[in-house]
Amino acid sequence: MRWGLYLPPFGELADPRVLAELGAQAEAAGFDGVFLWDHVVRPERPGLEVGDAWIGLAAIAAATRRVIIGTRITPLSRRRPQVVARQGVALDQLSGGRFVLGVGLGSDRSGELSRLGEETDPRVRAAMLDEGLEVIRRCWSGEPVSYEGRHYKVDGLTFRPAPRPRVPIWVAAQSVRRGPLRRAARFDGLCPETGPDGLVEMLGVVREHRQSLEGFEVAVSAPPGADPDPYRRAGATWWLVQAPAVSTADEVAAIIETGRP
């Protein structure tokens, strides 16, 4: 099992320079990855500073040499897939092939989607997620892309450069519902929100669609001090130590020191 640091880019951590320093500290301490929440605003916390996850990842990439970096997760329905494809390649180049794209439906529990006029129907967001992933996959092929769906269209365009060899995609799921797990099985990994028993069930469904879990990543997040062993036995391949939603740089530095593998 590999260990990662999972950071909310809010408050002091909204500054990409702070994230870069913390990423370098995590790498030096032996962590294998640094992952960021991807939000635009936090309506439940008025006045909270919120950083851009993608700029933050670029800063971390430039400050490190070894750790995997990525989003966990990007709600793809609120972003243009061709822009995500372009930014993903840039991050992949900047990091030397260390970028992972984590995607999911996102949530409107705090009003982050509805108060910005974004789509709130989860069924529509799921359709947008599936179409968006298909557009990204085709854009990353380096070949001419022709696609016309309900939500997105690409008319015979070629997107270069392509990632080398390719950017892994990890997909979020919160239950054993077949739709999200079928989606995850088509790609490279799962970001589950469940306990160890639920994870066993989830991976059983994924295995039905993939036939094998070899090379399939499973990234579980938990607060500092949680026990990774039940998740390791259940099939997790990544353990992401999650900082509190609003943390100071000193608090994260302490987590790095005490929560390192």
Secondary structure by P-SEA (a helix, b strand, c coil): cbbbbbbccccccccaaaaaaaaaaaaaacccbbbbbbbcccccccccccccaaaaaaaaaaaccbbbbbccccccccccaaaaaaaaaaaaaaacccbbbbbccccccccccccccccccaaaaaaaaaaaaaaaaaaacccbbbbbcccccccccccccccccbbbbbbbbccccaaaaaaaaacccccccccaaaaaaaaaaaaaaacccccbbbbbbbcccccaaaaaaacccbbbbcccccccaaaaaaaaacccc
